[in-house]
């Protein structure tokens, strides 16, 4: 057989082999619904820093193997304003009262948005109750708003002139991004396609001149897929 004839048969052999393999896979394909390997939840809870405030979030996860899950989470923090910043604003109000006269009163608010991802180790993979621990890296975005009792929003002039002595934000920007790491622990409850997660998170924020960390408790409800 010439080389030309030999190579002309190769496509036929490949097609026949692929057909046989597909038929075999069709015969052994499992029937019925497949077991859930991932989940998605919407959560609400509270953060515990120098202030207690509401949090809301979304999380999605998927099994890597029987004991390990990969996850990604997005969380909104209503307020992360710290005691050092409160003290700084009180000092500014006292100085302005002396220099300019009148009665000055400032208040501050730090809105936070966090994106994090990592892994969870499932301690006991029961059919319903699944405790876990884990953690991973993330990034936190903080936007600071400062108001004065009579003048309203004075964020721009106060941050431009006075700055942010607590070091949590960059006073020259509208919002600040900070790297962070988190530790997570909790319990997942699986019932059919419903998934409930009750958990604790501890977050440590880096590149801040003052130590900055906070805890979070949350409960989420969603579905498995």
Helices and strands as residue ranges (DSSP letters): H 3-28, E 38-48, E 52-63, E 68-77, H 83-100, E 106-122, E 129-148, E 152-153, H 155-162, E 176-191, E 194-205, E 212-224
